[in-house]
Amino acid sequence: MIAKPQILETQFAVLKADGKTGHVLTLEGDIFKSDDSIVYLIFDNIDLARIYVEKVQSENDELEFAVYNCKYELVEFYKAPKWS
């Protein structure tokens, strides 16, 4: 199970995955295999999260992203452009 970090009410957590397989990826880009791995990147607001997703997808069109609010409710999902 993926550990969810505590985030503030105004913050957003971004989770990255391989768009072809759906495997969750660590911040380093490896497939998530253990609870010791960090998979959420935290941003102070939704705009910063969106900028990050757009930048990374412009460099790698095989990645998809899920953006969560402080309650870990899905706010936005970005499908991998390669398979859109």
Backbone torsions as a table, in degrees:
resi	resn	phi	psi	omega
1	MET	NA	143.0	-178.7
2	ILE	-85.7	124.9	178.7
3	ALA	-73.0	134.6	179.0
4	LYS	-100.1	121.8	178.5
5	PRO	-73.4	153.5	174.8
6	GLN	-72.3	131.3	176.9
7	ILE	-130.8	156.0	-179.2
8	LEU	-73.7	163.5	-176.8
9	GLU	-58.6	-31.5	-177.7
10	THR	-91.9	-3.8	-176.2
11	GLN	-92.3	164.3	179.8
12	PHE	-135.1	143.0	179.3
13	ALA	-107.8	135.0	-179.5
14	VAL	-114.4	130.2	178.7
15	LEU	-114.3	132.2	-177.2
16	LYS	-108.1	141.8	178.7
17	ALA	-142.4	158.4	174.1
18	ASP	-73.9	120.7	-176.5
19	GLY	-66.9	-23.7	-179.3
20	LYS	-81.0	-42.7	-175.0
21	THR	-102.7	-22.8	-175.3
22	GLY	83.2	0.6	178.8
23	HIS	-64.7	131.9	175.6
24	VAL	-69.1	139.3	-179.2
25	LEU	-112.3	148.4	175.0
26	THR	-75.6	173.0	178.1
27	LEU	-60.7	-27.4	179.3
28	GLU	-81.2	-9.3	179.1
29	GLY	96.3	5.8	177.8
30	ASP	-86.0	158.0	176.3
31	ILE	-67.7	132.1	179.1
32	PHE	-63.9	125.2	-179.7
33	LYS	-130.8	-19.8	-176.4
34	SER	-142.6	158.1	-179.7
35	ASP	-67.3	-12.4	179.0
36	ASP	-77.6	-15.3	-177.2
37	SER	-79.5	145.3	176.8
38	ILE	-97.1	124.3	-178.3
39	VAL	-119.2	-17.7	-179.7
40	TYR	-98.9	134.1	172.1
41	LEU	-108.2	127.3	-174.0
42	ILE	-100.7	134.6	178.1
43	PHE	-122.9	149.1	-177.3
44	ASP	-72.8	-18.6	176.5
45	ASN	-156.7	167.1	-176.1
46	ILE	-65.8	-32.9	-179.9
47	ASP	-63.9	-41.3	177.9
48	LEU	-65.8	-37.3	176.8
49	ALA	-63.9	-43.8	179.4
50	ARG	-62.8	-42.8	178.9
51	ILE	-60.5	-43.6	178.9
52	TYR	-60.9	-49.4	-178.7
53	VAL	-59.9	-46.7	-179.5
54	GLU	-61.5	-41.4	-179.9
55	LYS	-64.5	-48.4	-177.6
56	VAL	-66.3	-41.6	178.6
57	GLN	-66.7	-27.8	176.6
58	SER	-70.0	-22.9	178.8
59	GLU	-94.3	-25.0	-178.8
60	ASN	-147.6	101.8	-174.9
61	ASP	-80.8	7.3	178.6
62	GLU	-98.7	0.8	-177.9
63	LEU	-99.4	143.7	173.4
64	GLU	-121.0	159.1	-174.1
65	PHE	-138.2	145.1	172.2
66	ALA	-119.8	133.3	179.5
67	VAL	-112.9	127.8	-177.3
68	TYR	-118.7	149.3	175.2
69	ASN	-86.7	-172.6	-175.8
70	CYS	-65.6	-17.6	177.1
71	LYS	-95.9	5.9	-177.0
72	TYR	59.1	39.7	171.0
73	GLU	-94.2	137.1	179.5
74	LEU	-65.1	124.0	-179.3
75	VAL	-102.6	-43.5	-179.4
76	GLU	-146.3	148.6	175.2
77	PHE	-130.7	132.2	-179.8
78	TYR	-115.5	107.6	177.7
79	LYS	-69.8	149.0	177.9
80	ALA	-61.6	123.9	-177.5
81	PRO	-55.5	-32.7	-177.8
82	LYS	-60.7	-31.8	-177.0
83	TRP	-113.4	16.5	179.1
84	SER	-76.1	NA	NA
